[in-house]
């Protein structure tokens, strides 16, 4: 069911984004008097269509894209019969190069505008919630699998990133950090400052494992006692049987002081299968309990975290600035990552296709996260479409710029050949990213 919810969100997002992208082409084409023959969301076979004026509008059965057919334009339809006829005044090829350039940029422009607007509205409506850096500066971190592999230890206090102060705990897992080839984090360990250099393959690890952030580092968690709602669990809980209440704070197990959740398991390990003295702080009053420890080193409690997040709220003017910066920041980060791939510093295995994109969406429907992810995809769709590959908008833009600078347009035969090459490149890329997604599903 969770996967179905994610797939449904992806299909809805793609329908919206493809609709506005192709709509950008269609509206600019009509603005310059070009004939738009078809506007479809989804690919054939056709589910339904209707004609209004000169344009047929429709919905295709394959909801992974869409298209707009503009008369007199060499595109994926490869309509050689039409192109063999003399140019007509309403055709794309009859218009000045600057008008054709605007039409080709129309889809990219509306995707950027949509992404920026969505980010602005989200920033204004929801604000910005985050864990402040003081949590890891003062209390330190708990290091998990990848954190330990990179050289961190539980209890390390994070002092700075690349020698500079930082505001948020999330900065420790920002792709921007791992895109820096000489990135490092300074920690305080047992009173000594240490520099931990990020490994060269850090970005590959981050891109390969979607759960990287939960397996890296996290602020050490002060906590109070909680119990799962399951009645059977509570009935079998040694701590609850002994009289430990929800909200109690464990301060000592045996002779081991307890401040953070990560100290619980090691402290209880010495008493597995035995009874241990546990000191509780109950509203300022200290109470002692004798609690049996299960062989798996548990006493039947859950954690209620005392970590406190910070929330920034923004005026509309502030949201416009921050939302715009955040939206373009997504593009810049991905452009840097692509540059790393071309230079060989980042494996092409980090590329994801539709299966990987599905995992960006939450497993339960959340409109705020849906619109954030949709805004992200919109910005990346604009960036990818601007790449100078024939069959993409960017390929058409390159040829039009050449025409505007040189004064002569490439021949129709050349454009047809370039379109075929572009389609082969895109199909090969699709096969590659689908293969990446499948390999990642199997942990390869």
C-alpha positions in Angstrom: 0.0 0.0 0.0 2.9 2.4 0.8 4.4 1.8 -2.6 1.1 2.4 -4.3 0.7 5.8 -2.4 4.2 6.7 -3.6 3.5 5.7 -7.2 0.2 7.6 -7.1 2.0 10.8 -6.0 4.7 10.4 -8.7 2.0 10.0 -11.4 0.1 13.0 -10.1 3.3 15.1 -10.0 4.4 14.0 -13.5 0.9 14.8 -14.9 1.0 18.3 -13.4 4.6 19.0 -14.4 4.3 17.6 -17.9 1.1 19.5 -18.4 2.6 22.9 -17.5 5.8 22.1 -19.4 4.0 21.3 -22.6 1.5 24.1 -21.9 4.4 26.5 -21.9 5.4 25.4 -25.4 1.8 25.5 -26.6 1.0 29.0 -25.2 4.1 30.6 -26.6 3.6 28.9 -29.9 0.0 30.2 -30.1 1.2 33.6 -29.0 3.3 33.8 -32.1 0.6 32.5 -34.4 1.9 29.0 -34.8 -0.5 26.1 -35.3 -0.6 23.6 -32.4 -2.0 20.4 -33.7 -1.9 18.2 -30.5 -1.5 18.7 -26.8 -1.3 15.4 -24.9 -0.6 14.4 -21.3 0.7 10.8 -21.3 1.7 8.8 -24.4 -0.5 6.6 -26.7 -2.7 4.7 -26.8 -5.1 7.5 -26.3 -7.7 7.2 -23.5 -9.8 10.1 -24.7 -9.3 13.3 -26.6 -11.3 16.3 -27.9 -10.7 19.0 -30.4 -11.1 22.7 -29.7 -10.2 25.1 -32.5 -7.2 23.8 -34.4 -5.8 21.8 -31.4 -6.6 18.2 -30.3 -6.3 17.8 -26.5 -6.0 14.4 -25.0 -4.9 12.0 -22.3 -2.6 9.0 -23.1 -2.6 5.7 -21.3 1.1 5.8 -20.4 1.4 8.5 -17.7 5.2 9.0 -17.9 5.4 12.1 -20.1 3.5 14.1 -22.7 3.9 16.0 -25.9 2.8 19.0 -27.9 2.9 18.9 -31.7 3.6 22.2 -33.4 3.2 22.4 -37.2 6.4 22.6 -39.1 8.7 21.6 -36.3 11.1 18.6 -36.5 10.4 16.7 -33.3 10.0 13.2 -32.1 7.0 12.7 -34.4 9.4 12.8 -37.4 6.6 13.9 -39.7 8.6 13.9 -42.9 5.5 14.2 -45.1 4.6 17.6 -43.6 8.2 18.8 -43.7 8.5 18.0 -47.4 5.8 20.5 -48.2 6.5 24.2 -48.7 6.6 26.2 -45.4 3.3 27.7 -44.4 3.0 31.1 -42.5 1.5 29.3 -39.4 4.3 26.8 -39.1 7.2 26.8 -36.6 9.8 26.8 -39.3 8.4 29.9 -40.9 8.8 32.1 -37.8 11.9 34.2 -36.9 14.6 32.4 -34.9 14.0 34.5 -31.8 10.3 33.5 -31.7 11.2 29.8 -32.1 13.8 30.2 -29.3 11.1 31.5 -26.9 8.8 28.6 -27.9 11.5 26.1 -27.1 12.3 27.8 -23.8 8.6 28.1 -22.9 8.4 24.7 -21.2 11.6 25.2 -19.2 10.5 28.7 -18.1 7.2 27.6 -16.7 8.8 24.6 -14.9 11.2 27.0 -13.2 8.4 29.5 -12.4 6.2 26.6 -11.0 9.1 25.2 -8.9 9.9 28.6 -7.4 6.3 29.5 -6.7 5.8 26.2 -4.9 8.9 26.7 -2.8 7.8 30.2 -1.9 4.3 29.1 -0.8 5.7 26.2 1.2 8.2 28.4 2.9 5.5 31.0 3.8 2.9 28.4 4.9 5.0 25.9 6.8 8.1 27.9 7.9 11.3 26.0 8.5 11.7 23.4 11.2 15.2 22.0 12.0 17.5 20.8 14.7 19.9 23.6 15.7 23.7 22.8 15.6 23.9 23.4 19.4 22.5 20.0 19.9 25.6 18.3 18.4 28.0 21.0 19.6 27.0 20.6 23.3 25.6 17.0 23.6 27.6 15.4 20.7 26.4 12.8 18.2 25.5 9.2 18.1 27.4 7.5 15.3 25.7 4.8 13.2 27.0 2.5 10.5 28.2 5.0 8.0 29.3 7.5 10.7 31.6 4.9 12.2 32.9 4.0 8.7 33.7 7.7 8.1 35.6 7.9 11.4 33.1 9.3 13.9 32.5 8.0 17.4 29.4 8.3 19.6 30.0 11.2 21.9 32.0 13.3 19.4 31.0 17.0 19.6 30.8 18.7 16.2 32.7 22.0 16.2 32.6 23.1 12.5 32.2 22.0 8.9 35.1 22.8 6.6 36.4 25.2 9.3 33.2 27.3 9.3 30.4 27.5 11.8 27.1 25.9 10.9 23.5 26.4 11.8 21.7 23.1 11.4 22.3 19.4 12.2 21.1 18.7 8.6 24.2 20.5 7.3 26.1 17.3 8.3 24.3 15.3 5.6 23.9 18.1 3.0 24.9 16.9 -0.6 26.8 20.3 -0.8 29.2 19.0 1.9 30.0 15.8 0.0 30.4 17.6 -3.3 33.4 19.3 -1.9 36.4 17.1 -2.7 38.3 18.3 0.4 35.4 18.3 2.8 36.1 17.7 6.5 34.4 18.0 9.9 36.1 19.0 13.1 35.1 17.2 16.3 36.0 17.4 19.9 36.7 13.9 21.3 37.9 13.4 24.9 39.1 17.0 25.1 41.0 16.8 21.8 40.1 18.5 18.5 40.2 16.1 15.5 39.7 16.6 11.8 37.7 13.9 10.1 38.1 14.0 6.3 35.1 12.9 4.3 36.1 9.9 2.1 36.3 10.3 -1.7 33.4 8.0 -2.2 31.1 9.7 0.3 28.8 11.1 -2.4 28.5 7.7 -4.0 27.5 6.2 -0.7 25.0 9.0 -0.1 23.4 8.6 -3.5 23.3 4.8 -3.5 21.6 4.3 -0.1 18.4 6.4 0.4 18.6 5.7 4.1 22.1 7.2 4.4 21.0 10.0 6.7 19.5 7.6 9.3 22.7 5.5 9.2 25.2 8.4 9.5 25.1 10.5 12.6 22.3 12.0 14.8 22.2 14.2 17.9 22.5 12.2 21.1 19.0 12.0 22.5 18.1 12.8 26.1 14.9 11.0 26.8 12.1 10.0 29.2 10.3 6.7 29.5 7.5 5.9 27.1 5.5 2.7 26.4 4.2 1.5 23.0 0.4 1.5 22.9 0.3 -2.3 22.4 -1.4 -3.7 25.6 0.5 -7.0 25.3 3.8 -5.2 25.2 2.9 -3.2 28.3 1.7 -6.3 30.1 5.1 -8.0 29.5 7.2 -4.9 30.3 9.5 -5.5 33.3 9.8 -1.7 33.8 6.1 -1.2 33.9 5.6 -4.1 36.3 8.2 -2.6 38.6 6.3 0.7 38.7 8.2 2.9 36.2 5.8 5.5 34.8 5.6 7.3 31.5 7.6 10.5 31.7 10.1 9.1 34.3 13.7 10.0 33.5 16.3 7.2 34.0 19.4 8.7 35.5 21.4 5.7 36.6 21.6 1.9 35.8 23.7 0.1 38.3 26.7 2.5 38.8 26.4 3.9 35.2 25.0 7.4 34.9 22.5 7.7 32.0 22.1 10.9 30.1 21.3 9.7 26.6 19.4 6.8 24.9 22.6 5.4 23.3 23.9 4.7 26.8 21.0 2.4 27.7 21.9 -0.8 25.8 25.6 -0.9 26.9 24.6 -0.3 30.5 22.0 -3.0 30.5 24.2 -5.5 28.7 26.2 -6.4 31.8 22.9 -7.4 33.6 21.3 -9.5 30.9 19.2 -12.2 32.6 19.7 -10.5 36.0 18.1 -7.8 38.1 19.5 -4.3 38.0 19.2 -1.2 40.2 17.6 1.6 38.2 17.4 5.2 39.6 14.6 7.4 38.3 14.1 11.1 38.4 10.3 11.6 38.8 9.6 15.3 38.7 12.7 16.1 40.8 12.2 13.2 43.2 14.6 10.3 42.9 13.1 6.8 43.1 15.0 3.4 43.0 13.7 0.3 41.3 14.9 -3.3 41.0 14.1 -4.3 37.4 14.8 -7.7 35.7 16.8 -7.4 32.5 15.7 -9.6 29.6 18.4 -11.7 27.9 18.2 -9.4 24.9 19.3 -6.5 27.3 15.9 -4.8 27.3 13.6 -3.8 30.2 10.5 -3.1 28.1 10.5 0.7 27.6 10.4 2.9 24.6 12.0 6.4 24.1 10.3 9.7 24.2 12.9 12.1 22.8 13.6 15.4 24.6 15.4 16.9 21.5 14.0 20.3 20.8 13.7 21.6 17.2 13.8 25.3 16.2 11.2 26.8 13.8 11.7 29.8 11.6 8.6 31.6 10.4 8.8 34.0 7.4 7.0 37.0 6.2 5.8 36.8 2.6 8.7 39.0 1.4 11.2 36.8 3.3 9.6 33.6 1.9 10.0 35.0 -1.7 13.7 35.4 -1.1 14.3 32.1 0.7 12.0 30.0 -1.5 13.7 31.3 -4.7 17.2 30.7 -3.3 16.2 27.2 -2.1 14.7 26.4 -5.5 17.7 27.4 -7.5 19.9 25.8 -4.9 18.4 22.4 -5.9 19.5 23.0 -9.5 23.0 24.2 -8.5 23.5 21.1 -6.4 22.4 18.7 -9.1 24.5 20.6 -11.7 27.6 20.2 -9.5 26.8 16.5 -9.1 26.6 16.1 -12.9 29.9 17.9 -13.3 31.4 15.4 -10.8 30.1 12.5 -13.0 31.6 14.0 -16.1 34.9 14.4 -14.3 34.8 10.9 -13.0 34.7 12.0 -9.3 31.2 10.6 -9.0 29.9 7.3 -10.3 27.1 7.4 -12.9 25.5 4.7 -10.7 24.1 7.7 -8.7 21.7 8.5 -11.5 18.1 7.5 -10.7 15.1 6.8 -13.0 11.4 6.6 -12.2 11.8 3.9 -9.6 14.3 6.0 -7.7 12.2 9.1 -8.0 9.2 7.2 -6.5 11.3 6.8 -3.3 11.5 10.6 -3.0 7.8 10.7 -2.1 6.5 10.0 1.4 4.9 6.6 2.1 1.8 8.4 3.6 0.1 11.2 1.8 1.4 14.5 3.0 0.6 17.5 0.8 3.5 19.6 2.1 6.0 17.0 1.3 4.2 16.2 -2.0 4.5 19.8 -3.2 8.1 20.1 -2.0 9.1 17.0 -4.0 7.0 18.2 -7.0 8.8 21.5 -6.8 12.2 19.7 -6.7 11.3 17.6 -9.8 10.1 20.7 -11.6 13.4 22.4 -11.1 15.4 19.3 -12.1 13.1 18.7 -15.1 13.9 22.3 -16.3 17.6 21.8 -15.8 17.6 18.4 -17.6 15.6 19.7 -20.5 18.1 22.5 -21.0 20.9 20.0 -21.6 22.3 20.4 -25.2 21.1 17.0 -26.3 19.1 16.7 -29.6 15.5 15.7 -28.9 15.5 17.8 -25.7 14.6 21.5 -25.6 18.2 22.3 -25.0 19.2 20.7 -28.3 16.8 22.8 -30.2 18.0 25.9 -28.3 21.6 25.2 -29.4 20.6 24.9 -33.1 18.5 28.1 -32.8 21.4 30.0 -31.2 23.7 28.8 -34.0 21.2 30.1 -36.5 20.9 33.5 -34.8 24.7 33.9 -34.6 25.6 32.5 -38.1 22.6 33.8 -40.0 21.8 30.4 -41.5 19.8 27.5 -40.2 21.0 23.8 -40.2 19.3 21.8 -42.9 16.2 19.8 -42.3 18.2 16.7 -43.1 20.7 17.5 -40.4 18.0 18.3 -37.9 16.3 15.0 -38.6 19.5 13.1 -38.2 20.3 15.0 -34.9 16.8 14.2 -33.7 17.4 10.5 -34.3 20.7 10.6 -32.5 19.1 12.4 -29.6 16.4 9.8 -29.3 19.0 7.0 -29.3 20.9 8.9 -26.5 17.7 9.4 -24.4 16.6 5.7 -24.9 20.1 4.5 -23.9 20.0 6.8 -20.8 16.5 5.5 -19.8 17.7 1.9 -20.1 20.8 2.8 -17.9 18.8 4.6 -15.2 16.2 1.8 -15.1 19.1 -0.6 -14.7 20.5 1.5 -11.9 17.2 1.6 -10.1 16.8 -2.2 -10.3 20.3 -2.9 -9.1 19.7 -0.5 -6.1 16.5 -2.4 -5.3 18.5 -5.5 -4.9 21.3 -3.8 -3.0 23.8 -4.2 -5.8 
